Amino acid sequence: MLTLLENGDLYAPEPLGRTSLLLADSKIGKVGAVNARALRELGVDHEVVDVSGCVVVPGFIDPHQHLLGGSGESGFSSQTPEFFISEIVCFGITSVVGALGVDTTMKTMAGLLAKVKGLKEEGLNAYLWTGGYNVPPSTIMASVREDIMYLDEVIGAGEIAISDLRAMDPAPHDLARLVTDCYVGGMLAGKAKRAHFHVGDRETRLQPLRDLLEGYHVQPEWLYMTHVERSKELMREAIELAQRGSAVDIDVVEGDLLEWLRFYRDNDGPPEQLTVSSDAAINSPRVLLEQIRECVQEGGLPLEEVLPLVTSNTARILGLERKGRLEFGRMADVVVMDAETLEIVHVISRGRWMVRDGKELARERFLEESNRRIELVGEKD
């Protein structure tokens, strides 16, 4: 099946102007002018979709989402439910990386892997970090290295907690061993070779990571830290490590992405080392889209400056070579948004329509044989 998107303004994520995008099943067949009449004359199964007045961009990649929900910190009743595919793709997210956090007891690695596999069956690109806050990490197989090497969905270890009251204050030697296991496992399996760090609000900030770089044969590019927007001091330290080659992630939970993007830029943060994540657990993944929209519409940032933070930067840092760009041969993960409002019009994941004309087509498979009716609306909505 060929799908031709015509008359849209393409961002690859750099602006390509008004042109066409041809999708061939699950891949991008061509970026640029396509003769629709020639397609008709060939007699091949195809569809032409006019996306005039829209921007066409790569599908968003969320590198940090708590797919099993959060366990809460106010007792068992504060646990939050898992995320479903319809709640993810309707906001333009076509690739997601699941993570566990402080709770690796009720929320298990085996359960997270099963959730990721289920989302893949429903058409999403889904992956996971092995482990959680604790060191040594919780794993599915015997070690982090084995999880990375033998489980396709595992891209690295995380979110490993440092400088947090809920962390275990791991010894530098133990952290160095974990990070090296990520590197070696990723090297042998052709994956990203990254360890993903949750950074808390304690005064030690990124000192545990600097200790690794100064005392062991750990390279800056092996490290990928998130929640660095807690303070200006922490962000400055993150920028210093990013300048040395580490990857940095800003979560959008607090709704202040525009402020931190400006701070990162004004303090010479390397733009290619930065990503943005939803960190969805109790909050909705929709905040990712809302914050991207705010940066462009209210903050005046060019769309091509913001898009790499959820597309090409993220794909490169996570080692997802077929994601993050509108290029020939890449995966057909595409988001079409209204050029004026940046509201979602279409979402295509692996060549499969997930949202069309603003209507959600993605459905949870269990609903086919269920009479459940689920409608939960948070009080902060």
Legacy VTK file of the C-alpha trace (Angstrom):
# vtk DataFile Version 3.0
C-alpha trace
ASCII
DATASET POLYDATA
POINTS 381 float
0.000 0.000 0.000
1.330 3.424 -1.006
0.190 6.579 0.771
0.992 9.973 -0.738
0.778 13.043 1.492
0.572 16.116 -0.770
0.817 19.896 -0.315
2.130 19.912 3.257
5.063 21.871 4.651
7.621 19.179 5.500
10.091 19.281 8.376
12.631 16.468 8.371
13.002 17.988 11.093
14.778 20.806 9.197
12.345 22.663 6.910
12.031 21.205 3.401
9.274 23.499 2.140
5.998 22.504 0.552
6.428 19.096 -1.010
5.193 15.510 -0.933
5.894 12.480 1.212
5.368 8.967 -0.120
4.911 6.115 2.337
5.399 2.537 1.166
3.838 0.242 3.757
5.915 0.767 6.930
8.717 2.833 5.361
9.253 6.204 3.734
9.448 5.655 -0.024
10.266 9.188 -1.144
10.585 12.723 0.173
9.886 15.272 -2.550
7.763 15.683 -5.652
5.786 12.580 -6.616
3.676 12.233 -9.772
0.257 11.144 -8.506
-0.941 10.536 -12.061
1.915 8.114 -12.631
0.852 6.222 -9.528
-2.650 5.880 -10.917
-1.337 4.692 -14.279
0.811 2.058 -12.588
-2.307 0.547 -11.133
-0.754 0.002 -7.736
-2.821 0.156 -4.564
-2.408 3.694 -3.312
-4.090 6.619 -1.577
-3.525 10.357 -2.012
-4.120 12.560 1.031
-4.192 16.348 0.703
-2.521 17.923 3.756
-2.739 21.542 2.630
-2.426 24.005 5.498
-0.519 21.489 7.586
3.031 20.774 8.698
4.305 17.226 8.250
6.923 16.158 10.807
8.552 12.969 12.121
6.666 11.073 14.801
7.566 12.179 18.320
9.833 9.986 20.455
9.220 10.022 24.212
12.366 8.638 25.881
10.981 8.443 29.415
7.438 7.362 30.211
6.177 5.226 33.107
4.041 2.903 31.011
2.893 0.827 33.995
1.840 3.979 35.840
3.310 5.293 39.042
3.148 3.665 42.470
2.605 7.003 44.177
4.137 8.050 47.464
1.010 8.264 49.617
0.189 4.593 50.066
-1.221 1.867 47.863
-4.310 3.854 46.879
-2.136 6.522 45.235
-0.984 4.141 42.488
-1.856 5.286 38.977
-3.065 3.023 36.147
-0.984 1.990 33.169
-1.008 3.925 29.910
-2.878 2.672 26.867
-1.987 3.173 23.218
-4.877 5.565 22.531
-3.608 7.836 25.312
-0.135 7.979 23.760
-0.444 8.227 19.966
-3.210 10.841 19.979
-0.567 13.369 21.061
1.833 12.585 18.220
4.008 10.084 20.096
4.849 7.173 17.787
7.840 5.841 19.770
8.014 5.475 23.539
10.559 4.169 26.040
9.121 2.744 29.250
10.867 3.027 32.600
10.444 1.927 36.182
11.260 4.351 38.964
11.536 4.075 42.720
9.189 1.078 42.799
10.630 -2.079 41.293
8.638 -4.263 43.694
5.016 -3.875 42.580
6.009 -2.585 39.144
8.278 -5.279 37.728
10.634 -5.506 34.787
8.763 -8.539 33.456
5.520 -6.594 33.619
7.076 -3.622 31.824
8.449 -5.855 29.081
5.019 -7.401 28.595
3.464 -3.930 28.358
6.012 -2.867 25.746
5.401 -6.007 23.700
1.668 -5.357 23.819
2.071 -1.779 22.573
4.232 -3.060 19.727
1.485 -5.510 18.720
-0.940 -2.579 18.588
1.309 -0.615 16.209
3.453 1.589 18.453
7.251 1.629 18.454
7.935 0.679 22.066
11.124 0.055 24.059
12.243 0.063 27.693
15.054 0.831 30.091
16.019 -2.106 32.285
16.362 -1.492 36.010
15.074 1.358 38.148
16.274 3.593 40.952
18.046 0.767 42.748
21.660 -0.379 42.409
22.294 -3.208 41.721
19.416 -2.892 39.246
16.392 -5.114 38.876
16.631 -7.022 35.604
14.742 -9.648 33.628
17.681 -11.887 32.871
20.801 -12.334 34.988
22.299 -8.892 34.338
21.930 -5.536 32.625
24.295 -6.734 29.932
22.164 -9.781 29.162
18.938 -7.749 29.069
20.463 -5.353 26.553
22.027 -8.094 24.439
19.173 -10.589 24.300
15.974 -8.551 24.590
15.320 -6.473 21.476
13.131 -4.004 23.346
15.759 -3.083 25.967
17.870 -0.101 24.862
19.883 0.517 28.041
19.642 0.761 31.837
17.627 3.320 33.753
16.323 5.295 35.427
19.214 4.927 37.858
18.780 7.358 40.747
21.497 9.669 42.021
21.381 12.645 44.416
17.917 11.658 45.622
16.598 10.762 49.077
14.986 7.689 47.519
18.264 6.605 45.924
20.591 4.082 47.507
23.722 6.276 47.288
25.505 3.693 45.168
29.266 3.498 45.530
31.195 4.880 42.538
32.611 1.413 41.842
29.101 -0.075 41.592
27.920 2.742 39.330
30.982 2.339 37.127
30.283 -1.381 36.775
26.655 -0.725 35.825
27.534 1.939 33.255
30.242 -0.265 31.759
27.766 -3.137 31.500
25.489 -0.804 29.505
28.342 0.145 27.236
29.547 -3.391 26.613
26.038 -4.790 26.165
25.152 -2.009 23.754
28.402 -2.466 21.845
27.880 -6.205 21.419
24.207 -5.828 20.473
24.572 -2.758 18.242
22.560 -0.550 20.575
22.982 2.888 22.123
25.474 2.103 24.944
23.689 4.553 27.300
22.899 4.572 31.003
19.908 6.747 31.879
20.110 8.660 35.188
17.351 10.152 37.322
18.863 13.193 39.049
17.265 14.217 42.339
17.314 17.523 44.180
20.056 16.817 46.735
23.020 19.172 46.874
25.372 16.580 45.365
23.593 17.098 42.010
25.840 15.579 39.278
28.886 14.918 41.442
28.328 11.129 41.290
28.644 11.274 37.501
31.728 13.477 37.632
33.261 10.942 40.032
32.729 8.262 37.376
34.420 10.331 34.687
37.364 11.286 36.892
37.988 7.986 38.651
37.099 5.311 36.108
37.357 4.572 32.394
33.831 5.895 31.839
33.227 8.152 28.844
30.843 11.156 28.922
28.891 9.841 25.932
27.810 6.786 27.949
25.745 9.008 30.280
22.194 10.289 29.697
20.660 12.282 32.560
17.109 13.506 33.084
15.201 15.906 35.415
18.060 18.402 35.128
15.656 21.364 35.181
15.299 21.265 38.988
17.554 24.300 39.478
19.862 26.614 37.581
22.869 25.135 39.389
21.919 21.638 38.266
21.260 22.796 34.713
24.677 24.481 34.553
26.338 21.251 35.649
24.324 19.326 33.050
25.400 21.758 30.338
29.029 21.254 31.314
28.667 17.484 30.915
26.741 17.943 27.649
29.644 20.005 26.324
31.860 17.010 27.084
29.545 14.627 25.183
26.852 13.483 27.639
23.172 13.555 26.693
20.686 15.647 28.670
16.910 15.378 29.008
14.367 17.904 30.280
11.017 16.554 31.464
7.860 18.619 30.959
6.019 17.703 34.164
6.249 21.248 35.572
5.196 22.890 32.300
8.229 25.173 32.115
10.028 23.850 29.038
10.288 27.250 27.346
12.099 28.759 30.330
14.656 25.952 30.453
15.235 25.824 26.712
16.136 29.500 26.805
18.409 28.963 29.803
20.099 25.994 28.125
20.661 27.987 24.927
21.812 31.156 26.707
24.398 29.145 28.661
25.890 27.523 25.552
24.242 24.148 25.923
24.953 22.074 22.788
21.546 21.732 21.066
22.326 18.307 19.584
22.762 16.783 23.073
19.308 17.744 24.386
16.030 15.796 24.430
12.611 16.325 26.015
10.447 13.689 27.722
6.964 13.497 29.229
7.955 11.546 32.388
4.273 10.611 32.342
3.225 8.658 35.428
0.461 10.584 37.141
0.309 13.260 34.416
-0.791 12.705 30.823
1.656 12.326 27.910
-0.233 15.180 26.267
1.946 17.684 28.158
4.766 16.853 25.736
2.744 18.141 22.779
1.381 21.090 24.753
4.866 22.215 25.737
6.207 21.899 22.182
3.264 23.985 21.010
3.860 26.622 23.703
7.531 26.972 22.789
6.592 27.734 19.180
3.376 29.713 19.528
4.013 31.680 22.710
7.787 31.552 22.937
8.429 32.343 19.281
10.970 29.525 18.857
11.241 28.185 15.306
9.553 24.827 14.853
12.756 23.431 13.335
14.622 24.353 16.538
12.171 22.562 18.824
11.363 19.463 16.759
14.802 17.774 17.089
14.257 17.588 20.859
11.501 15.008 20.287
12.658 13.528 16.967
16.174 13.426 15.496
18.153 14.165 18.685
16.254 11.510 20.599
16.593 8.911 17.852
20.361 9.416 17.613
20.927 9.400 21.376
18.821 6.252 21.822
20.409 4.501 18.851
17.114 4.268 16.950
18.605 4.665 13.503
15.356 4.272 11.547
13.457 6.844 13.591
13.375 10.581 14.035
13.723 11.849 10.473
11.687 12.063 7.276
14.146 10.373 4.915
14.008 7.592 2.359
14.104 4.168 3.988
13.282 5.392 7.477
10.266 4.118 9.368
6.954 5.645 8.307
6.331 7.448 11.607
4.638 10.713 10.692
2.669 13.445 12.443
0.553 15.968 10.542
-0.447 19.114 12.431
-2.438 22.190 11.550
0.129 24.821 10.564
-1.550 27.561 12.589
-2.651 25.798 15.779
-0.269 22.799 15.796
-3.266 20.640 16.654
-2.964 16.982 15.637
-4.624 16.132 12.315
-3.079 12.751 11.427
-0.709 10.327 13.159
0.885 7.398 11.328
3.030 4.822 13.154
4.977 2.239 11.119
2.760 3.092 8.170
-0.417 2.451 10.143
-3.030 5.166 10.673
-3.416 5.907 14.384
-5.217 9.249 14.124
-6.972 10.441 10.979
-8.681 13.795 10.539
-8.408 14.288 14.289
-10.224 11.018 15.043
-8.457 8.343 17.063
-8.264 5.030 15.206
-5.876 3.270 17.581
-7.767 0.928 19.875
-6.663 -1.296 22.709
-6.934 -4.891 21.591
-8.573 -6.104 24.798
-11.622 -3.925 24.050
-12.637 -6.278 21.224
-13.974 -8.765 23.769
-14.698 -6.446 26.662
-17.760 -4.562 27.871
-15.723 -2.310 30.152
-16.215 1.435 30.004
-13.271 3.361 31.410
-13.312 7.114 31.842
-10.961 8.703 34.364
-10.516 12.463 34.439
-7.931 13.945 36.802
-8.873 16.885 38.980
-5.990 18.876 37.475
-7.269 18.299 33.917
LINES 1 382
381 0 1 2 3 4 5 6 7 8 9 10 11 12 13 14 15 16 17 18 19 20 21 22 23 24 25 26 27 28 29 30 31 32 33 34 35 36 37 38 39 40 41 42 43 44 45 46 47 48 49 50 51 52 53 54 55 56 57 58 59 60 61 62 63 64 65 66 67 68 69 70 71 72 73 74 75 76 77 78 79 80 81 82 83 84 85 86 87 88 89 90 91 92 93 94 95 96 97 98 99 100 101 102 103 104 105 106 107 108 109 110 111 112 113 114 115 116 117 118 119 120 121 122 123 124 125 126 127 128 129 130 131 132 133 134 135 136 137 138 139 140 141 142 143 144 145 146 147 148 149 150 151 152 153 154 155 156 157 158 159 160 161 162 163 164 165 166 167 168 169 170 171 172 173 174 175 176 177 178 179 180 181 182 183 184 185 186 187 188 189 190 191 192 193 194 195 196 197 198 199 200 201 202 203 204 205 206 207 208 209 210 211 212 213 214 215 216 217 218 219 220 221 222 223 224 225 226 227 228 229 230 231 232 233 234 235 236 237 238 239 240 241 242 243 244 245 246 247 248 249 250 251 252 253 254 255 256 257 258 259 260 261 262 263 264 265 266 267 268 269 270 271 272 273 274 275 276 277 278 279 280 281 282 283 284 285 286 287 288 289 290 291 292 293 294 295 296 297 298 299 300 301 302 303 304 305 306 307 308 309 310 311 312 313 314 315 316 317 318 319 320 321 322 323 324 325 326 327 328 329 330 331 332 333 334 335 336 337 338 339 340 341 342 343 344 345 346 347 348 349 350 351 352 353 354 355 356 357 358 359 360 361 362 363 364 365 366 367 368 369 370 371 372 373 374 375 376 377 378 379 380
